[in-house]
Amino acid sequence: MNQPRPASLVERIARSIPDPVLLFIGFYLIALAATALLGGTTFVSQGPAGPVEQSVRSMLEGENIRWIFDNALLANWLGFGNGVLGVILVVTLAIGVAEHAGLLGALIKKAGRKVPMRWMPLLLVFLGIMSSLATDAGYLVLIPLAGLLYAALGHNPLIGMAAAFAGVSAGFSANLIPATPPDVIVGLNAKIFAEAQGVPFANAEGVPLNAATMNYFFMVASTLLLTVVGAWVTKRFVAPRLAAQPWTKPADLDFGEFELNAAERRGLRAAAWTTPLALLVIAGFALGPLASFTGPDGREVHPFLNNVILLISFYFVAVGMAFGFASGKFSRLVDVVEAMTKQANTTGYILVLTFFSYNFLGLLTYSGLGAYITHLGAQGLLGLGLADNPMLLLIGFILTTALINLFVGGLTSKWLLLGPIFVPMLYHVNPQLTPDLVAAAYRVADSSTNIVTPMMAYAGIVLAFMRRYRPDLTIGDQILMMVPYSLCFLVSWTLLLMVFFLFGIPLGF
């Protein structure tokens, strides 16, 4: 009988870190105590119109205790950031229709069977990156199918699974399609973090940002870069090492699983016909009731961009329904509702996490403690003489976030933890470090090290998939396999961001 493998130092450290929900509860209690100790402290910070004197409120005084209770449910949770939670849920429900209809899995199957082996790593990394539209589809569909495809072609399945895993997880933030769930989560919260501390939500030229598309141009370039880098790493480092290692074909493995069946082919044809119709409807809205216009104050108003999340959600519902009904996955409209319900079941943790994190953020803002921490951090960075070196500040933030990601998983939880501090802090140290730039830097760091930490939510699931072909594989083996991807993604992606920054290339629109 095999003896349990002793946990590595990284695993022991990772397991000792509490769940993010517990972290935010602890932070909330610490913040309460800190406001009591610092109550009445005054300081001067930089506001949009110049220096502003602020003070820290003690949240343990009667009036402020009433504020905590009065705002816990609506203002500090459901209404936080003008309803950011609702926007996240809408995107999740829309993607759920396409995912549970089977559309995403069918697209992966169709693409995989028509590509020559020399291009397979490129395809798998690209599909993995694009799967951030629906995270579960990437981890639960693409990665096992990649192994199945490589096994069917007589190659070590772990090669294909590693390439797919790199795209799905290390390339999580990149995409060719705007307003993906990461765009929405990071962008809308960046707006909240900036405005709460008096930081203009605008780019370096002073143009107001659209939360869902402020990093779009950078993410398109990132998709192309990471696809090429991921394929190169697979061919240069991963494939040569794994090709010589033994693997076993499971007795229950059916290579026919990778073939499109007749129902899926019908569904894809229906989705293909629905796509131009859906885009025509969206174009009608963009040119009609949602067209840009000049407001009474002379400013340009862009209803289409303001509602791009809802319009993209409409597209996924339309093509998902077309595929589902044509393939037989859906037979009644209530099946569409059930698909949304199943997807909504995956958001339970988000609801719990945001209740505590958003109340914590509300406390930081109302008490003035967040502004005070930002003030102290900015003064500390200024004392280091880094105000004139925005690139060093940005690289330092990327490396710090990448390191933290090894021990604290989850894009949302870390952004809610780091964003309220670093978005205003870096701007106050150097106004060139605008919210969109800091958000892009965060996404580079957060994604790149996802594949080399046991704290990543799907690490164990991916390990289980890989063990079908190599039962003795350990989490350490898996991490070692993915290290080349992580390092190459982090370096190349950071360099790309530096190019955008140095040459003043817009990150988005």
C-alpha positions as CSV (number, residue, x, y, z in Angstrom):
1,M,0.0,0.0,0.0
2,N,1.4,3.4,-1.0
3,Q,2.3,5.7,1.9
4,P,1.0,9.3,1.9
5,R,3.5,11.7,0.4
6,P,4.6,14.3,2.9
7,A,3.3,17.7,2.0
8,S,5.9,20.1,0.5
9,L,6.7,23.4,2.1
10,V,4.7,25.3,-0.5
11,E,1.7,23.0,0.2
12,R,2.0,23.4,4.0
13,I,2.1,27.2,3.7
14,A,-0.8,27.3,1.3
15,R,-2.9,25.1,3.5
16,S,-2.3,27.3,6.5
17,I,-3.9,30.3,4.8
18,P,-7.6,30.8,5.7
19,D,-10.3,31.0,3.1
20,P,-10.7,34.5,1.6
21,V,-14.1,34.9,3.3
22,L,-12.4,34.3,6.7
23,L,-9.6,36.7,5.7
24,F,-12.1,39.5,5.0
25,I,-14.0,38.9,8.2
26,G,-10.6,39.2,10.0
27,F,-9.8,42.3,8.1
28,Y,-13.1,43.8,8.9
29,L,-12.5,43.3,12.7
30,I,-9.0,44.6,12.4
31,A,-10.2,47.7,10.5
32,L,-12.8,48.4,13.2
33,A,-10.1,48.3,15.9
34,A,-7.8,50.4,13.7
35,T,-10.5,53.1,13.3
36,A,-11.0,53.2,17.0
37,L,-7.3,53.8,17.6
38,L,-6.8,56.3,14.7
39,G,-10.1,58.1,15.1
40,G,-9.7,61.8,14.7
41,T,-6.3,61.5,12.8
42,T,-6.1,64.1,10.0
43,F,-4.0,63.9,6.8
44,V,-3.8,65.6,3.4
45,S,-4.3,63.5,0.3
46,Q,-4.3,64.4,-3.4
47,G,-7.9,64.8,-4.8
48,P,-9.0,65.4,-8.4
49,A,-9.1,69.2,-7.8
50,G,-6.0,69.4,-5.6
51,P,-5.0,68.7,-1.9
52,V,-7.8,67.6,0.3
53,E,-7.7,67.3,4.1
54,Q,-9.3,64.1,5.4
55,S,-9.7,62.4,8.7
56,V,-10.3,58.9,10.1
57,R,-13.7,58.2,11.7
58,S,-13.9,55.8,14.7
59,M,-16.4,53.2,13.6
60,L,-17.1,52.2,17.2
61,E,-19.0,55.4,18.0
62,G,-22.8,55.3,18.1
63,E,-23.5,57.1,14.9
64,N,-21.0,55.1,12.9
65,I,-22.2,51.8,14.4
66,R,-25.7,52.7,13.1
67,W,-24.1,53.3,9.7
68,I,-22.7,49.8,9.7
69,F,-26.1,48.2,10.3
70,D,-28.1,50.6,8.0
71,N,-25.8,49.9,5.0
72,A,-24.7,46.3,5.4
73,L,-27.3,44.8,3.0
74,L,-28.1,47.4,0.3
75,A,-25.5,50.2,0.0
76,N,-22.5,48.1,1.0
77,W,-23.5,44.8,-0.8
78,L,-26.3,44.6,-3.3
79,G,-25.9,48.3,-4.3
80,F,-22.1,48.5,-4.0
81,G,-20.5,50.1,-7.0
82,N,-23.9,50.8,-8.6
83,G,-24.9,47.2,-8.6
84,V,-21.6,45.5,-9.8
85,L,-22.8,42.2,-8.2
86,G,-25.8,42.2,-10.5
87,V,-23.7,42.8,-13.6
88,I,-21.5,39.8,-12.7
89,L,-24.5,37.6,-12.2
90,V,-26.0,38.5,-15.6
91,V,-22.8,37.6,-17.4
92,T,-22.6,34.4,-15.5
93,L,-26.2,33.4,-16.4
94,A,-25.7,34.2,-20.1
95,I,-22.5,32.2,-20.4
96,G,-24.3,29.4,-18.6
97,V,-26.8,29.0,-21.4
98,A,-24.0,28.4,-24.0
99,E,-22.1,26.2,-21.6
100,H,-24.9,23.9,-20.5
101,A,-26.3,23.7,-24.0
102,G,-23.0,22.0,-25.0
103,L,-22.0,24.7,-27.5
104,L,-18.5,25.4,-26.0
105,G,-17.6,21.7,-25.8
106,A,-18.7,21.1,-29.4
107,L,-16.7,24.0,-30.7
108,I,-13.6,22.6,-29.0
109,K,-14.2,19.1,-30.5
110,K,-14.7,20.5,-34.0
111,A,-11.6,22.5,-34.0
112,G,-9.4,19.8,-32.4
113,R,-10.1,17.1,-35.1
114,K,-9.2,19.3,-38.1
115,V,-5.8,20.7,-37.0
116,P,-2.4,19.0,-37.9
117,M,-0.4,17.8,-34.9
118,R,2.3,20.5,-35.4
119,W,-0.3,23.2,-34.8
120,M,-2.0,21.4,-32.0
121,P,-0.2,23.2,-29.1
122,L,-1.0,26.5,-30.7
123,L,-4.7,25.6,-31.0
124,L,-4.9,24.2,-27.4
125,V,-3.3,27.2,-25.8
126,F,-5.5,29.6,-27.9
127,L,-8.7,27.7,-27.0
128,G,-7.7,27.6,-23.4
129,I,-7.2,31.4,-23.4
130,M,-10.6,31.9,-25.1
131,S,-12.3,29.6,-22.5
132,S,-12.1,32.4,-19.9
133,L,-15.6,33.2,-21.3
134,A,-16.7,30.1,-19.3
135,T,-14.1,28.9,-16.8
136,D,-15.7,25.5,-16.2
137,A,-15.6,24.7,-19.9
138,G,-11.9,25.3,-20.0
139,Y,-11.0,23.2,-17.0
140,L,-13.7,20.5,-17.2
141,V,-14.0,20.2,-21.0
142,L,-10.9,21.4,-22.8
143,I,-8.2,19.9,-20.6
144,P,-9.6,16.3,-20.6
145,L,-10.4,16.5,-24.3
146,A,-6.8,17.7,-25.0
147,G,-5.5,14.6,-23.2
148,L,-8.0,12.4,-25.1
149,L,-6.9,13.9,-28.4
150,Y,-3.2,13.4,-27.8
151,A,-3.8,9.8,-26.6
152,A,-5.9,9.0,-29.7
153,L,-3.0,10.2,-31.9
154,G,-0.4,8.2,-30.0
155,H,1.3,11.0,-28.1
156,N,1.7,11.5,-24.3
157,P,-1.7,13.0,-23.2
158,L,0.0,15.1,-20.6
159,I,1.6,17.2,-23.3
160,G,-1.8,18.3,-24.6
161,M,-3.2,18.7,-21.2
162,A,-0.3,20.9,-20.1
163,A,-0.8,23.2,-23.1
164,A,-4.5,23.4,-22.5
165,F,-4.0,24.0,-18.8
166,A,-1.5,26.8,-19.6
167,G,-4.0,28.6,-21.8
168,V,-7.0,28.1,-19.5
169,S,-5.3,29.1,-16.3
170,A,-2.1,31.1,-17.0
171,G,-3.8,33.0,-19.9
172,F,-7.1,33.4,-18.0
173,S,-7.3,37.2,-18.3
174,A,-6.6,37.4,-22.0
175,N,-9.3,37.1,-24.7
176,L,-10.4,38.4,-28.2
177,I,-13.9,39.1,-27.0
178,P,-14.6,42.2,-24.9
179,A,-16.5,42.2,-21.6
180,T,-15.6,38.7,-20.5
181,P,-16.2,37.8,-16.8
182,P,-12.6,38.8,-15.8
183,D,-13.1,42.1,-17.7
184,V,-16.3,42.9,-15.8
185,I,-15.0,41.8,-12.3
186,V,-11.7,43.6,-12.6
187,G,-12.9,46.7,-14.5
188,L,-16.0,47.5,-12.4
189,N,-14.2,47.0,-9.2
190,A,-11.3,49.2,-10.4
191,K,-13.8,52.0,-11.0
192,I,-15.1,51.5,-7.4
193,F,-11.6,51.5,-6.0
194,A,-10.6,54.7,-7.9
195,E,-13.7,56.8,-7.3
196,A,-13.8,55.8,-3.6
197,Q,-10.4,57.5,-3.1
198,G,-10.9,60.5,-5.4
199,V,-8.8,59.0,-8.2
200,P,-10.1,59.9,-11.7
201,F,-11.4,56.8,-13.6
202,A,-9.7,57.9,-16.8
203,N,-6.6,57.0,-18.8
204,A,-3.4,58.9,-19.0
205,E,-4.9,61.4,-21.5
206,G,-7.8,62.1,-19.2
207,V,-10.4,60.2,-21.3
208,P,-13.0,58.5,-19.1
209,L,-12.7,54.7,-19.0
210,N,-15.3,52.1,-19.8
211,A,-14.9,49.5,-17.1
212,A,-15.6,46.5,-19.3
213,T,-13.4,47.4,-22.2
214,M,-10.6,49.5,-20.7
215,N,-8.0,46.7,-21.2
216,Y,-9.4,45.3,-24.4
217,F,-6.6,46.3,-26.9
218,F,-4.0,45.0,-24.4
219,M,-5.9,41.7,-24.0
220,V,-6.2,41.1,-27.7
221,A,-2.5,41.6,-28.1
222,S,-2.0,39.4,-25.0
223,T,-4.0,36.6,-26.6
224,L,-1.8,36.5,-29.7
225,L,1.4,36.8,-27.6
226,L,0.5,34.1,-25.1
227,T,-0.8,31.7,-27.8
228,V,2.6,31.9,-29.5
229,V,4.6,31.8,-26.3
230,G,2.6,28.9,-24.9
231,A,3.0,26.8,-28.1
232,W,6.8,27.6,-28.1
233,V,7.1,26.5,-24.5
234,T,5.2,23.3,-25.3
235,K,7.5,22.4,-28.2
236,R,10.7,23.6,-26.7
237,F,10.5,22.4,-23.1
238,V,7.4,20.4,-22.2
239,A,6.9,18.0,-25.1
240,P,10.6,16.8,-25.3
241,R,10.6,16.0,-21.6
242,L,7.1,14.3,-21.5
243,A,7.5,12.4,-24.8
244,A,10.1,10.1,-23.1
245,Q,8.0,9.4,-20.1
246,P,5.6,6.4,-19.8
247,W,1.8,6.8,-19.8
248,T,-1.0,4.3,-19.8
249,K,-4.3,4.2,-21.7
250,P,-7.2,3.8,-19.3
251,A,-9.4,0.7,-19.9
252,D,-12.5,2.8,-20.1
253,L,-11.1,5.3,-22.6
254,D,-13.2,5.7,-25.7
255,F,-11.6,7.7,-28.5
256,G,-15.0,8.2,-30.0
257,E,-15.8,10.6,-27.2
258,F,-13.9,13.2,-29.2
259,E,-16.0,12.8,-32.3
260,L,-18.9,15.2,-32.9
261,N,-22.2,13.4,-33.0
262,A,-25.1,14.2,-35.3
263,A,-26.9,16.2,-32.7
264,E,-23.8,18.4,-32.0
265,R,-23.3,19.0,-35.8
266,R,-27.0,20.2,-36.0
267,G,-26.4,22.4,-33.1
268,L,-23.3,24.0,-34.6
269,R,-25.1,24.7,-37.9
270,A,-28.0,26.4,-36.0
271,A,-25.5,28.5,-33.9
272,A,-23.7,29.5,-37.1
273,W,-27.0,30.7,-38.7
274,T,-28.0,32.5,-35.4
275,T,-24.7,34.4,-35.1
276,P,-25.2,36.9,-38.0
277,L,-28.9,37.4,-36.9
278,A,-27.8,38.2,-33.3
279,L,-25.1,40.5,-34.5
280,L,-27.6,42.3,-36.7
281,V,-29.9,42.9,-33.7
282,I,-26.9,44.2,-31.7
283,A,-25.9,46.5,-34.6
284,G,-29.5,47.8,-34.8
285,F,-29.3,48.8,-31.1
286,A,-25.9,50.3,-31.6
287,L,-27.0,52.5,-34.5
288,G,-30.5,53.2,-33.1
289,P,-31.5,53.7,-29.5
290,L,-28.0,53.0,-28.1
291,A,-26.2,55.3,-30.5
292,S,-23.8,57.9,-29.1
293,F,-25.1,61.5,-28.6
294,T,-24.1,64.8,-27.0
295,G,-25.6,65.4,-23.6
296,P,-27.0,68.7,-22.3
297,D,-23.6,69.5,-20.7
298,G,-21.8,69.1,-24.0
299,R,-20.2,65.7,-23.1
300,E,-20.4,62.7,-25.4
301,V,-22.6,59.9,-24.1
302,H,-22.1,56.3,-25.3
303,P,-25.1,54.1,-24.4
304,F,-23.8,51.3,-26.5
305,L,-20.5,51.0,-24.6
306,N,-22.2,51.5,-21.3
307,N,-24.4,48.5,-22.1
308,V,-21.9,46.3,-24.0
309,I,-22.1,43.7,-21.2
310,L,-25.8,43.2,-21.6
311,L,-25.5,43.0,-25.4
312,I,-22.7,40.4,-25.3
313,S,-24.8,38.4,-22.8
314,F,-27.7,38.5,-25.3
315,Y,-25.4,37.1,-28.0
316,F,-24.4,34.1,-25.8
317,V,-28.0,33.4,-24.8
318,A,-29.1,33.5,-28.5
319,V,-26.4,31.2,-29.9
320,G,-26.6,28.9,-26.8
321,M,-30.4,28.5,-27.3
322,A,-30.0,27.9,-31.0
323,F,-27.5,25.1,-30.3
324,G,-29.4,23.7,-27.5
325,F,-32.7,23.4,-29.3
326,A,-31.2,22.1,-32.5
327,S,-29.1,19.5,-30.8
328,G,-31.9,18.3,-28.6
329,K,-30.2,19.4,-25.4
330,F,-33.1,21.8,-24.9
331,S,-36.6,20.8,-25.7
332,R,-38.6,23.4,-23.7
333,L,-37.9,27.0,-22.7
334,V,-37.8,25.8,-19.1
335,D,-34.6,23.9,-20.0
336,V,-32.9,27.3,-20.7
337,V,-34.1,28.5,-17.3
338,E,-32.6,25.3,-15.8
339,A,-29.3,26.0,-17.5
340,M,-29.2,29.4,-16.0
341,T,-30.1,28.0,-12.6
342,K,-27.3,25.5,-12.8
343,Q,-24.9,28.2,-13.6
344,A,-26.3,30.4,-10.8
345,N,-25.5,27.6,-8.4
346,T,-21.8,28.2,-9.1
347,T,-22.1,31.8,-7.9
348,G,-22.9,30.9,-4.3
349,Y,-19.4,31.5,-3.1
350,I,-19.2,34.8,-5.0
351,L,-22.3,36.0,-3.0
352,V,-20.8,35.0,0.3
353,L,-17.4,36.5,-0.6
354,T,-18.8,39.8,-1.9
355,F,-21.0,40.3,1.2
356,F,-18.0,40.4,3.5
357,S,-15.5,41.9,1.1
358,Y,-17.8,44.7,-0.1
359,N,-18.8,45.5,3.5
360,F,-15.1,45.7,4.3
361,L,-14.4,48.0,1.4
362,G,-17.4,50.2,2.4
363,L,-16.0,50.4,5.9
364,L,-12.6,51.4,4.5
365,T,-14.1,54.2,2.4
366,Y,-16.6,55.6,4.9
367,S,-14.1,55.6,7.8
368,G,-11.3,57.2,5.8
369,L,-9.0,54.3,6.8
370,G,-8.5,53.3,3.2
371,A,-7.5,56.8,2.2
372,Y,-5.2,56.9,5.2
373,I,-3.5,53.6,4.2
374,T,-3.1,54.9,0.7
375,H,-1.6,58.1,2.0
376,L,0.9,56.2,4.1
377,G,1.8,53.8,1.3
378,A,2.2,56.7,-1.2
379,Q,4.5,58.6,1.2
380,G,6.5,55.4,1.7
381,L,7.0,54.9,-2.0
382,L,7.9,58.5,-2.5
383,G,10.5,58.1,0.3
384,L,12.1,55.4,-1.7
385,G,12.6,57.8,-4.6
386,L,10.4,55.7,-7.0
387,A,8.0,58.5,-8.0
388,D,10.0,59.1,-11.2
389,N,10.3,55.4,-12.0
390,P,6.7,54.3,-12.9
391,M,8.1,51.2,-14.6
392,L,9.8,50.0,-11.5
393,L,6.6,50.6,-9.5
394,L,4.6,48.7,-12.0
395,I,7.0,45.8,-12.1
396,G,7.2,45.7,-8.3
397,F,3.4,45.5,-8.2
398,I,3.4,42.7,-10.7
399,L,6.0,40.6,-8.8
400,T,4.2,41.2,-5.5
401,T,0.9,40.1,-6.9
402,A,2.4,37.1,-8.6
403,L,4.0,36.0,-5.3
404,I,0.8,36.5,-3.3
405,N,-1.1,34.5,-5.9
406,L,1.0,31.4,-4.9
407,F,-0.7,31.4,-1.5
408,V,-4.0,33.2,-2.0
409,G,-6.1,31.9,-4.9
410,G,-8.9,33.6,-6.8
411,L,-8.9,36.6,-9.1
412,T,-11.8,38.3,-7.4
413,S,-10.7,37.8,-3.8
414,K,-7.1,39.1,-4.4
415,W,-8.3,42.1,-6.5
416,L,-10.8,43.0,-3.7
417,L,-7.8,42.9,-1.3
418,L,-5.1,44.6,-3.4
419,G,-7.1,46.9,-5.6
420,P,-8.4,49.3,-3.0
421,I,-4.9,49.9,-1.8
422,F,-2.8,49.8,-5.0
423,V,-5.1,51.6,-7.5
424,P,-5.2,54.9,-5.6
425,M,-1.7,54.4,-4.1
426,L,0.2,54.0,-7.3
427,Y,-1.8,56.9,-8.9
428,H,-0.9,59.2,-6.1
429,V,2.8,58.3,-6.3
430,N,2.8,58.8,-10.1
431,P,-0.4,59.9,-12.0
432,Q,0.9,58.0,-15.1
433,L,-0.2,54.8,-13.2
434,T,-3.9,55.1,-14.0
435,P,-6.5,52.6,-12.9
436,D,-6.6,50.8,-16.3
437,L,-2.8,50.3,-16.2
438,V,-2.8,49.0,-12.6
439,A,-5.7,46.7,-13.5
440,A,-3.8,45.3,-16.5
441,A,-0.7,44.8,-14.4
442,Y,-2.8,42.9,-11.8
443,R,-4.2,40.6,-14.5
444,V,-0.8,39.8,-15.8
445,A,0.5,38.8,-12.4
446,D,-2.6,37.0,-11.2
447,S,-2.9,34.8,-14.3
448,S,0.7,33.9,-14.8
449,T,1.2,32.0,-11.6
450,N,-2.2,30.3,-11.4
451,I,-0.7,27.0,-12.8
452,V,2.1,26.7,-10.2
453,T,0.1,26.9,-7.0
454,P,-1.9,24.2,-5.2
455,M,-4.2,27.1,-4.0
456,M,-5.7,27.4,-7.4
457,A,-9.3,26.0,-7.1
458,Y,-8.9,23.6,-10.1
459,A,-5.4,22.4,-9.3
460,G,-6.7,19.1,-7.8
461,I,-9.2,18.6,-10.5
462,V,-6.6,18.9,-13.2
463,L,-4.3,16.6,-11.3
464,A,-7.1,14.0,-11.2
465,F,-7.6,14.3,-15.0
466,M,-3.8,13.8,-15.6
467,R,-3.7,10.8,-13.3
468,R,-6.0,8.9,-15.7
469,Y,-2.9,8.5,-17.9
470,R,-0.2,8.6,-15.2
471,P,-1.6,7.4,-11.8
472,D,1.6,8.2,-9.8
473,L,1.6,11.9,-10.8
474,T,1.9,14.2,-7.8
475,I,0.9,17.8,-7.4
476,G,4.7,18.6,-7.3
477,D,5.1,16.9,-10.7
478,Q,2.2,18.9,-12.1
479,I,3.7,22.2,-10.8
480,L,7.1,21.3,-12.1
481,M,5.6,20.6,-15.5
482,M,3.9,24.0,-15.6
483,V,6.8,26.1,-14.3
484,P,8.2,26.9,-17.8
485,Y,4.8,28.2,-18.9
486,S,4.4,30.4,-15.8
487,L,7.9,32.0,-16.1
488,C,7.7,32.6,-19.8
489,F,4.1,34.0,-19.6
490,L,5.1,36.3,-16.7
491,V,8.2,37.7,-18.4
492,S,6.7,38.1,-21.9
493,W,3.4,39.5,-20.7
494,T,5.1,42.0,-18.5
495,L,7.3,43.1,-21.4
496,L,4.2,43.6,-23.5
497,L,2.6,45.8,-20.9
498,M,5.9,47.8,-20.7
499,V,5.7,48.3,-24.5
500,F,2.1,49.6,-24.2
501,F,3.1,51.9,-21.4
502,L,6.4,53.3,-22.9
503,F,4.9,54.0,-26.3
504,G,1.6,55.3,-25.0
505,I,-0.5,52.7,-26.8
506,P,-4.1,52.7,-25.5
507,L,-4.9,49.7,-23.3
508,G,-8.6,49.7,-24.4
509,F,-11.5,51.9,-25.1
